[in-house]
Amino acid sequence: MIAASRPRYTIQEYVRIEQYANVKHEYLDGQVWAMAGGTPEHARLASAVTIALGAGLRDRPCAVYSSDARVRAATGLDTYPDVTVVCGGEQRDLGDELALVNPIVLVEVTSDSSEAYDRGSKFEHYKSIPSLREYVVVSHREPCISVFRREGEQTWTLVGEARSGGRAKLESIGCEIEVDDVYRDPFAGRA
């Protein structure tokens, strides 16, 4: 039996597919993968980070984008981070007017199926984005927000893991995210 091979797409074909798709896809090296839907908990964590960053950046020339914003890495990965921050005006890819290429901060909320990817090869792709200064990983398992910061051209350092009662400090945009605000259960204590 011969295994069926996956079709290969050009970046132009991918952009056309995404224009009309009812689900989001990642693109890399001619391959297109449908992205899994999230859980309500995942959506709540991503929204809480978006709210915190939006409040912290309201007086700055920065914009906070939801997971509907596509980002293109220099490696050729096109994906939809959970939260994207762009400062000083957005820049878009020449071949794809809907893909941002100049994020300052990217945030991923992990899940059982994405955690290894978010902390591993996806982060490696993100490192190729010249404008990116910080990468934030929000754990779905426990109240923990990890901040990775670019230290020079090629070096990235885990600069902190903020836990309950703490704050994740994002120097690149002058913001802090309170861990307890992100993980707050809005339904706790209600009858």
N, C-alpha and C positions, 0 to 999 in steps of 0.2 A: 504494500500500500504506500502511495506517495502522499506525503503531507502537503497540504495546500499552503502555498506561500502567501504572505500578506501583500496586498498591493502597495506599490510605492507611489508617492505623490510629490509633485514639485511644490515649492512654497506658494506659488501662485494658485495651484489647485487647492491647497489647504486653505488659503485665504478665502477662496470662493466657497468652499465647503462650510467654513465657519460663518460666513455671511448669512447663510440660510439654515444652518443647523438649529435644532431645538435642544441639543445638548452641547456642552463644551468639550473640546478636544485638545490634547497636547500634540505638538508636532516636533519631531526630531529626525534628522537624516532620512527624510522621505517617508517616515512612518507616522501614522495618525492613531492616537489612542483616545477612546472616550474616557472622560473623567467621571469618576463615581460621584453619585449624589452624597450630600452630607447628612448628618444627623441633626436634630434640633439642638443638641448640646454643642455641636461643632459650630452651628450658625450663631448661637448665643455668644460663644467665646469670641468669634470673629467680629461680631457686632460690638461687643464690649470694648475690644481693642480699637475698633474704628471710632467709637464714641470718645474714648480717652484721647486718642491722637487728634481727632477733630477739635476737641475742646482745647488741647494744649497748643494747637497750631493756628487758632482762629485769628491771631494778630500777625501772622507771618505769611510770606508769599509762597505757601505750600498748599498742596491739595492731597486729600486722602481718598483713595479709590477702593471700592469693594472688589470682590472676586469676579465681577463682570469685566474688569479691565485686563486686557491681554498684555503680557510683557514678553519681549524678545531678548534673549540672552545672546551674547556674542558667539556662543557655541552653536547657535541655530535652534535652541530650544524655544518654542513658543508655549506659554502656559499662563495660567490664571492664578496668581498668588491670592491668598485669602485677603490680604490688605497690602496696598501699595502706597507709598508716599513719594511725591515728586515735588521738588522745590525749585523756584526760579523759572517756571514755565515748562510745559511738557514738550518733549521731542518724540516724534513718531518715526517708525521705520520707513525708509524710502519705498520699500516694496509692499508695505502693509500699513495703510494710514490708521488702522485701529490698534496697532501694537506700540506700546510705550517702550522707549529704549533708555530712559534716563531716571530710573527710580533711585532715590537716596536710601530708602528703607523698604525692605520686603518682610512680610510677616506670613508665616505658615502656622496653622493650627493643626496639630497632629491628629491622627486617627489610628486605629489598629492596623489598617491596611496601608497607611501612608508614612508612618513614623520613620521607618528605616530610609525610605526614599527622601523625605523632607530633610533628614539630618545627613544624608549621604550624597548620592549622585545629583539630586536636585540642587543641593547647596553648592556642589562643584560647578554646576552650570551657572548658578547665580553669581559665583565669584568672578565670572568672565565679564560681567557688566561693569564697565569702567566707572560709572557714576555711583554705583552702590557702595554705601559706607557701612551700613549695619543690616544684619539679618537676624530676625527675631523668631524664635520657635516657642509656641505656646503649647504646653503639654495638655493632652486630653485626659491623662491618667491621674494627675495631681496638680495642685496649685503651684506651678513652676513656669517661669518665663525666662528663657535663655537668650542672651544677647551676644552675638558674634560681631566683632568690629574689624574693619580693614585697618591694618597697621602697616602702612607702606604699600608698595605696588602689588606684591603677591602674598603677603602674610595676613592671615585672619586669626584672631584670637577670641576665645570665649572669655568675655570680660565680666560676666556675671550671670548667676542663676538666682533670680529673685523668687522668694517663696512667700508663703502667707505672712502678712504683716510687712512685707518689703515692697520695694519699688524697682522696676526695671528702668535703668537710665539710658536714654538714647541721646548721646552727645551730638551726633550729626545734625539733629533737628532741635536740640535743646528741650526735650520732652521727657517726662517720666510717666510710667504706667504703673498704677497701684495694683498689685496682684489681687488684693481682696476685692477691688472693684470689678476686675475681670471675672473672677470666679464666684462672685456674689450670687447666691440663690435667691431670686426675687420671690420665690414662693415659700421660702422657709418661714415657719411660725404662723402661717395662715391656716385657718380652719376650713 
